[in-house]
Amino acid sequence: MNLQLNPEDLAFRDEVRAFLKANLSPEVIYRSRTEVHPPNEDDRRWWNGVLNKKGWAAPSWPKQYGGPGWTPIQRHLFEMECRLAGAPELRWQGLRLIGPVICEFASEALKKRYLPPILEGTEQWAQGFSEPGAGSDLASLKTTALLEGDEYVVNGQKLWTTEAGYSELGFFLVRTDTTSKHGGISMLIIDMKSPGVTVRPIEMINGDVSTYEVFLDNVRVPKGNLIGEPGSAWTQTKFLLANERTSSADIDKAQGDLRRIRDIARKTQKNGRPLLEDPVFRQQLAQLELEVEALDWAVLRVLCNAPSHHPVAASASVLKIRGSQLQHKLTRLAVDALGLRSLRLYSREDAFGASASDAWPELVPGVMVDHLYMRACTIYGGATEVQKNIIAKQAFGL
Ligand SMILES: Cc1cc2nc3c(=O)[nH]c(=O)nc-3n(C[C@H](O)[C@H](O)[C@H](O)COP(=O)(O)OP(=O)(O)OC[C@H]3O[C@@H](n4cnc5c(N)ncnc54)[C@H](O)[C@@H]3O)c2cc1C
């Protein structure tokens, strides 16, 4: 693999930079950079629409369905530039998870109905996989969808359904056949406004509400909303989870975090000198910079080498483990660099309201919230221990 950017890639990067500069206001950049979790929903939908007008909303989709036809390197550069410029982080459930599944596995009717609003950002999605008794062992899920005439009748409970409280649609794993474990699972698109869908918020350790319980009581869903054949969802799920885990490397966030840590350390004084000049701190920062750089190249290698640019499961699991461990270290170093200032748990009102006039407002809010939220990143998308099992099995045949 050639590790140098060629002139076309450099020109592409300049084009992206110019576009970002022309389209992002200081207010939007400020809101994105303070990273109060969950990110501002209006900004995300608006930015989704802006990117769609340019044809850039869905970098990982095939061109025939609205993808821009970029190489993996261009996709990577685009995501990095967006993060560094302070663009709103787009909702990943539609663009990165279910969108590619619909492109690959769904009927033409479903493609026509559901893909355009994902590109436009007008319909957002929630991922209804995990249940109270089915997280790591996802195939133990119990939610049923039984066919009655032209409709499935769905009953069950989902847990940890991120952003379900403000999503128009959900893709749910359901059991259409109760006699077969893996072979009985199907993926069903459910309108979150359907009668029988109840969404209940879960308050997180950082004070935010970004994830939900979803109760499904006799929810009637047209049978045409099933993706692929009944019982075929295990293949679709593996495809989706490999994409999710590669994204979970969160390499663009890691680069953004490094930038923020450097900014904090430049403005923080220790023994009369900027923290950035402290030898111990510099050593910690340099170590993380190297680890982020190494992960950056590992992500690119997987994206460039994977068949049709979809990562294979073991590689995706390696990236997921490394990326989430790095998130723990990065958010910890940001907290350490801020010292006592980090102790305040900023709410959205604190960060953007009357009290937002603190010194360096763009650096302080969101640091502790992010640190606490990111404790979960070694769990969501599949726990670290489970990723290690996948690597042992798929890469080493154990
Ligand atoms: C913030 C957050 C957001 C989430 N968002 C979503 C979402 O949008 N949609 C969704 O469907 N799910 C979501 N999840 C759920 C997430 O995917 C599950 O929490 C995860 O898969 C772990 O499942 P579990 O919580 O049931 O834990 P369990 O499966 O009960 O695991 C508990 C512990 O046991 C260990 N363990 C389990 N099995 C094994 C094994 N075979 N070998 C070794 N160790 C094992 C795990 O590593 C873990 O530490 C989210 C979770 C969090 C925390």
The ligand as an ORCA input file, in Angstrom:
! r2SCAN-3c Opt
* xyz 0 1
  C     -24.218      3.703     25.435
  C     -24.740      2.475     24.761
  C     -25.394      2.585     23.551
  C     -25.910      1.448     22.921
  N     -26.631      1.606     21.752
  C     -27.245      0.516     21.217
  C     -28.127      0.680     20.090
  O     -28.327      1.774     19.557
  N     -28.762     -0.425     19.620
  C     -28.580     -1.658     20.176
  O     -29.182     -2.609     19.684
  N     -27.752     -1.836     21.240
  C     -27.100     -0.777     21.780
  N     -26.289     -0.947     22.881
  C     -26.182     -2.277     23.495
  C     -24.824     -2.925     23.338
  O     -24.637     -3.408     22.030
  C     -24.739     -4.041     24.411
  O     -24.708     -3.384     25.670
  C     -23.515     -4.903     24.243
  O     -23.617     -5.708     23.097
  C     -23.292     -5.807     25.493
  O     -24.444     -6.497     25.787
  P     -25.053     -6.482     27.276
  O     -25.153     -5.064     27.713
  O     -26.306     -7.293     27.261
  O     -23.972     -7.162     28.196
  P     -23.713     -8.733     28.361
  O     -23.805     -9.391     27.050
  O     -24.567     -9.222     29.480
  O     -22.213     -8.727     28.818
  C     -21.827     -8.372     30.159
  C     -20.361     -8.622     30.313
  O     -20.061    -10.003     30.047
  C     -19.020    -10.139     29.078
  N     -19.310    -11.263     28.184
  C     -20.498    -11.559     27.639
  N     -20.385    -12.639     26.835
  C     -19.096    -13.012     26.869
  C     -18.355    -14.051     26.231
  N     -18.933    -14.905     25.371
  N     -17.020    -14.139     26.465
  C     -16.424    -13.258     27.312
  N     -17.083    -12.260     27.955
  C     -18.403    -12.132     27.730
  C     -19.054     -8.819     28.300
  O     -17.808     -8.497     27.817
  C     -19.525     -7.818     29.318
  O     -18.420     -7.248     29.983
  C     -25.734      0.169     23.508
  C     -25.041      0.058     24.724
  C     -24.557      1.181     25.354
  C     -23.855      1.019     26.668
*
